[in-house]
Amino acid sequence: MSHDRKRVVVVGGGLAGLAAGLEAADRGAAVTLLERRPRLGGATWSFKRRGIWFDNGQHVFLRCCTAYLSFLERIGSANNVVLQDRLDIPVLRSGGPAGSIRRTAGPAPLHLAPALLRYPHLGIRQRFDVLRAGWALRRLDPDDPSLDATSFGDWLTTHGQDSTAIETFWDLVVLPTVNVTAADASLKLAAKVFVTGLLSRAAAADIGWARVPLSVLHGDAARRALENSGAVVRTGAAVTGIRPGPAAELEIEVKGDVLKADSVVVAVPHDAVDSVLPPESVFAQHRLPELGKSPIVNVHLVYDRMVTDLSMFAAVHSDVQYVFDRTEGAGLNDGRQCLSISLSAAESYIGMKAPDLVAHFRRELARLLPEAAHATVTESIVTREHKATFYGAPGTDPLRADVQCALPGVFLAGAWCNTGWPATMEGAVRSGAKAGRLAATHAGDQAAA
């Protein structure tokens, strides 16, 4: 017997789940989104402390992140981000000249050549070696599965890159995108970053970030968009199991209740899939736990005055990786400045005590920014994401699950799915939109049966 509405339940309220719910709702499904935490947004969230907004971590996107940009448009948040007119990453070094990874208006890949030829953190020969390696990298196909057998570091070494070039150029791109160093990164993932982001289209790598707290940008806006589309959003709703029900329905156990649906999207972290799905429900040989994890740490410092006019910068020969000016997003308008230091692949920092991290990076910023040496830190906080991303090492590709699931009517979503992208906001949204589309189609078929 048919029923009138196609019922889709989305488990997980991170970016993948939010994208899935919106896609299914836009296709006419009756959507219920369940999130175990009291908030939406997944790994992108904010909190207020002593009147100042802090994000749990610095999240950026590139102009080539078309699915993510469409998601922002859909939830009404497109005006709450900054997107560079042209890629420009100032690269500082204590006691030395500042460099920049900056593009011209010319075509790719020549758009980066002028900046690289003037790059002060490399010698003349090293600069030409980087250009030659970039030209060779451009010829790689990021969809070639054989690339996943090689580390990016090994590939760079065979293409004439020494340790200085890797540290002062290649790692500046790989660390924040793959969340591992070039030495540890899968060549397939690194090729995706460089070929899609830097070497195929000049404007693709222009960087964007939030002007408002991440919870405002994502979770709050997406909740409004979902509810305006007729979806039901339930936070504090932990799902404990999903199983086949009668008449091709699916049953979702949540808080002692059982919901019924025609299809389900499971958008939880890869190491939590086992907690909601029956054994052997996931393809890819059920090897998701082998994906591993890589942490990210952020050190947030509020200075009593402005210490830099740079909106963001990277550093070399320093423990500082990237720094972002979060003054506007923090809600500060009293002359103070909030800087957030983002540390990817942060295994060496994740276990350090917060006061030690704050003291260390205060000293590091004082070395890089002369004004910071004379300023007072009025507030500080450390945020940690122990399982920020999967570990993007060689051999990762076959471990990533497809959106299809062995349990009929169940679809998977998350940055850990096999999107071809690293564990990024773009990958999360892409997987969610695909899962939502398939879930709505499946639910429609069930409703009409």
Disulfide bonds with the S-S distance in Angstrom:
none
